[in-house]
Amino acid sequence: MIQLIDLPADLVRALDEAAATARLLVASDFDGTLAPIVDNPADARPLPRAAEALVALAQLPSTEVVLVSGRALAVLREYSGMPSSVHLVGSHGAEFDTGGQERSDSGNVSGGQERSDSGNVSGGQERSDSGNVSGFALEIDEELLSTITTELEAIAEGRPGVTVETKPASVALHVRNASAADGSAALDAARVAGEALNVEITAGKAVLEFAVISTDKGEAVDILREQTDATAVTFFGDDVTDEKAFRRMRGGDVGVKVGPGETLAGYRVESPEHVAAVLEYLLQRRR
């Protein structure tokens, strides 16, 4: 078990300051951060210690907890197993499930507003079992999404280990389980196809994602900060897609990179096990 002594001293000091803030927003990526990376994405589950700490944090006064993931919202809800007190943002910020609030035309979050005729969604939200409203921030071009999906499926065909994951507003090509040659060839071909179709391309670890609407985790963090009126934000992430959230960190915020690689985060830990320890410490200090 990771103990406090295993955490960097500067991170512990930053957590102490964040824990004392008036309104705290705790936001985290899912895969590779709360849940260890696994060969089969459908097997990903959060570490019990991390999940328990997040749920406990969400029960504290003036403390909001949100998972911000590239996963489709419905999949994130199922795999994370989180109660409604822990809010969810899926598809890199395209889908919000944050307690009956959704994004307005200005990009802000406002309770119960529908999108206007300027290409935004009106009445396209679903209500989850918890009673929260979930929906898309922008209108989805279904025809374009179908076209890029077909292109990627053709690229994956005949290349063992190359898989296509479809989401409500995007589609991803995974090569984690492919040979180096097949993976590289598939990613190169997919990028050419995506650029030709003028879709939003996001690179991750052994994956390219192609979105038909433009959103990212950094924008999602800004929206959540405004929605919750947070005076400090902590964000945990392991992938290159999380760098856009780290870029939005301000004074008093705590951005924590999980694992190796260049980062804009101010702090780093080695693994999801360390994230669990950080969350437990934050909970202890926030109580």
C-alpha positions in Angstrom: 0.0 0.0 0.0 1.3 3.5 -0.9 1.9 5.6 2.2 2.1 9.3 2.7 5.9 9.0 2.9 5.9 7.8 -0.7 4.3 11.0 -2.0 6.5 14.0 -3.1 6.9 16.6 -0.4 5.9 19.5 -2.7 2.8 17.7 -3.7 1.8 17.1 -0.1 2.2 20.9 0.6 0.1 21.7 -2.5 -2.6 19.2 -1.3 -2.6 20.8 2.1 -3.3 24.2 0.5 -6.0 22.9 -1.8 -7.7 21.0 1.0 -8.1 24.3 2.9 -9.8 26.2 0.0 -13.4 27.4 0.3 -14.8 25.4 -2.6 -12.8 22.5 -4.0 -13.3 20.8 -7.4 -11.7 17.3 -7.6 -11.5 16.2 -11.2 -9.9 13.1 -12.6 -9.4 11.1 -15.8 -10.4 7.5 -15.6 -8.3 5.1 -17.6 -4.7 4.9 -16.5 -5.4 7.3 -13.6 -8.1 5.8 -11.4 -8.2 2.5 -13.3 -5.0 0.7 -14.3 -4.5 0.2 -18.1 -5.7 -3.2 -19.2 -5.5 -5.0 -22.5 -9.3 -5.1 -22.9 -10.8 -1.6 -22.4 -14.0 -3.2 -21.2 -12.2 -4.6 -18.2 -11.2 -1.3 -16.8 -12.4 -0.6 -13.3 -11.2 2.0 -10.7 -9.0 0.9 -7.9 -11.3 0.4 -4.8 -9.2 2.7 -2.6 -9.5 5.5 -5.3 -13.2 5.0 -5.7 -13.9 5.0 -2.0 -11.9 8.2 -1.5 -13.7 9.9 -4.4 -17.1 9.0 -3.1 -16.2 10.2 0.4 -14.8 13.5 -1.0 -18.1 14.0 -2.8 -20.0 13.8 0.4 -18.0 16.6 2.0 -19.4 20.2 2.2 -18.3 22.6 -0.6 -16.5 19.8 -2.5 -17.4 18.6 -6.0 -16.0 15.5 -7.6 -16.1 14.9 -11.4 -14.6 12.2 -13.7 -13.5 13.7 -17.0 -12.9 11.0 -19.6 -12.6 10.3 -23.3 -15.0 7.4 -22.7 -18.6 7.8 -23.8 -20.7 9.0 -21.0 -22.9 5.8 -20.7 -19.7 3.6 -20.7 -18.0 5.8 -18.1 -21.1 5.6 -15.9 -21.1 1.8 -16.2 -17.4 1.1 -15.8 -16.7 3.6 -13.0 -19.6 2.4 -10.9 -19.8 5.9 -9.3 -22.9 7.1 -7.5 -24.8 10.2 -8.7 -22.8 12.3 -6.1 -19.8 11.9 -8.4 -20.5 13.8 -11.6 -19.4 12.6 -15.0 -18.1 14.3 -18.2 -17.6 12.0 -21.2 -16.2 12.1 -24.7 -13.5 14.6 -23.8 -16.0 17.2 -22.7 -18.7 16.6 -25.3 -21.1 14.9 -22.9 -22.0 16.3 -19.5 -23.8 14.6 -16.7 -23.5 17.1 -13.9 -26.6 17.1 -11.8 -29.3 18.6 -14.0 -27.1 21.3 -15.6 -25.8 21.6 -19.1 -23.8 24.0 -21.2 -25.4 27.2 -22.5 -24.5 28.8 -25.9 -21.7 30.8 -24.3 -20.0 27.7 -23.1 -21.2 28.3 -19.5 -23.2 25.8 -17.5 -26.8 26.8 -16.7 -29.5 24.8 -15.1 -32.2 23.6 -17.5 -31.3 25.7 -20.6 -31.7 24.2 -24.0 -29.5 25.0 -26.9 -30.7 27.4 -29.6 -31.1 27.2 -33.4 -27.5 28.1 -34.0 -26.6 24.5 -34.5 -26.8 23.6 -30.9 -28.9 20.8 -29.4 -32.4 21.5 -28.1 -34.2 18.7 -26.3 -31.5 16.2 -27.1 -30.6 15.4 -23.5 -31.3 12.1 -21.7 -32.1 11.7 -18.1 -30.2 9.0 -16.2 -31.5 6.8 -13.5 -30.1 9.2 -10.9 -32.3 12.0 -12.2 -29.4 13.9 -13.6 -29.6 15.4 -17.1 -27.0 14.3 -19.6 -26.6 15.6 -23.1 -24.3 16.9 -25.8 -22.8 20.3 -25.8 -23.1 20.7 -29.6 -25.0 19.1 -32.5 -23.5 15.9 -33.8 -23.0 15.4 -37.5 -24.2 11.8 -37.7 -23.4 11.4 -41.4 -19.8 12.5 -40.9 -19.4 10.3 -37.9 -20.7 7.3 -40.0 -18.2 8.1 -42.8 -15.1 8.3 -40.6 -16.3 5.1 -38.7 -16.5 3.2 -42.0 -13.0 4.5 -43.0 -11.5 3.3 -39.7 -13.2 -0.1 -39.9 -11.7 -0.6 -43.3 -8.2 0.4 -42.0 -8.6 -2.0 -39.0 -9.7 -4.9 -41.2 -6.9 -7.4 -41.7 -4.7 -5.9 -39.0 -5.0 -8.1 -35.8 -5.2 -6.1 -32.6 -6.4 -2.9 -34.3 -9.8 -2.1 -33.0 -12.4 0.6 -33.6 -14.4 2.0 -30.7 -17.5 4.0 -31.5 -18.8 6.8 -29.2 -21.8 9.1 -29.5 -19.7 12.0 -30.9 -16.5 10.4 -32.0 -14.8 7.2 -33.0 -11.4 5.9 -31.9 -8.8 3.6 -33.5 -6.9 1.6 -30.9 -3.6 -0.2 -31.6 -2.4 -1.1 -28.1 -2.8 -4.8 -28.9 -1.4 -4.7 -32.5 2.1 -5.4 -33.7 4.3 -2.3 -34.0 4.1 -2.5 -37.8 0.3 -2.9 -38.0 -0.2 -0.3 -35.4 2.0 2.3 -37.0 0.5 1.7 -40.5 -3.1 1.9 -39.1 -2.4 5.1 -37.3 -0.8 6.7 -40.3 -3.7 5.7 -42.6 -6.3 6.8 -40.0 -4.7 10.2 -39.7 -4.8 10.7 -43.4 -8.4 9.7 -43.5 -9.3 12.0 -40.7 -7.5 15.0 -42.1 -9.2 14.5 -45.5 -12.6 14.6 -43.7 -11.7 17.6 -41.6 -12.6 16.0 -38.3 -11.1 16.8 -34.9 -8.1 14.4 -34.3 -6.8 13.7 -30.8 -3.8 11.5 -30.2 -3.6 9.4 -27.1 -1.6 6.4 -25.9 -1.8 3.9 -28.8 -5.0 5.5 -30.0 -6.3 8.2 -32.4 -9.7 9.7 -31.7 -11.8 11.4 -34.4 -14.5 13.7 -33.2 -17.2 15.4 -35.2 -17.5 18.2 -32.6 -14.6 20.2 -31.1 -14.2 19.8 -27.3 -11.4 19.0 -25.0 -10.8 18.3 -21.3 -9.3 21.8 -20.7 -12.5 23.4 -21.8 -14.5 21.0 -19.7 -12.4 21.9 -16.6 -13.0 25.6 -17.2 -16.8 25.0 -17.5 -16.8 22.9 -14.3 -14.8 25.5 -12.4 -17.4 28.1 -13.3 -20.3 25.8 -12.7 -19.1 24.9 -9.2 -17.6 28.3 -8.4 -14.4 26.5 -7.3 -11.7 28.4 -5.6 -9.2 25.5 -6.3 -9.1 22.6 -8.7 -7.2 19.3 -8.5 -6.9 17.4 -11.7 -5.3 13.9 -12.2 -4.5 12.5 -15.6 -2.0 10.2 -17.4 -2.6 10.8 -21.1 -1.6 13.4 -23.6 -5.3 14.4 -23.8 -5.1 15.4 -20.2 -2.5 18.0 -21.0 -5.2 20.4 -22.1 -6.6 20.3 -18.6 -3.2 20.8 -17.0 -2.8 23.9 -19.2 -5.9 25.4 -17.6 -4.5 25.0 -14.0 -4.2 28.3 -12.1 -2.5 29.5 -8.9 -3.7 27.3 -6.0 -4.7 24.4 -8.4 -3.0 21.0 -8.3 -2.4 19.2 -11.6 -1.0 15.7 -11.1 0.5 13.7 -14.0 0.4 10.0 -13.6 3.3 8.1 -15.0 6.2 9.1 -17.3 6.2 11.6 -20.2 6.5 15.3 -20.7 3.7 17.3 -19.0 2.4 20.7 -18.1 1.3 19.4 -14.7 3.0 20.8 -11.6 3.3 17.4 -9.9 3.8 13.8 -10.8 3.1 10.4 -9.3 4.0 7.0 -10.6 0.8 5.0 -10.9 -3.0 4.7 -10.1 -2.0 3.3 -6.8 -0.3 6.6 -6.0 -3.4 8.5 -7.2 -5.4 6.5 -4.6 -3.0 7.5 -1.9 -3.2 11.2 -3.0 -7.0 11.1 -2.9 -7.0 9.5 0.5 -4.6 12.2 1.8 -6.7 14.9 0.3 -9.8 13.4 1.9 -8.1 13.3 5.3 -7.0 16.9 5.1 -10.4 18.2 3.7 -12.4 16.6 6.5 
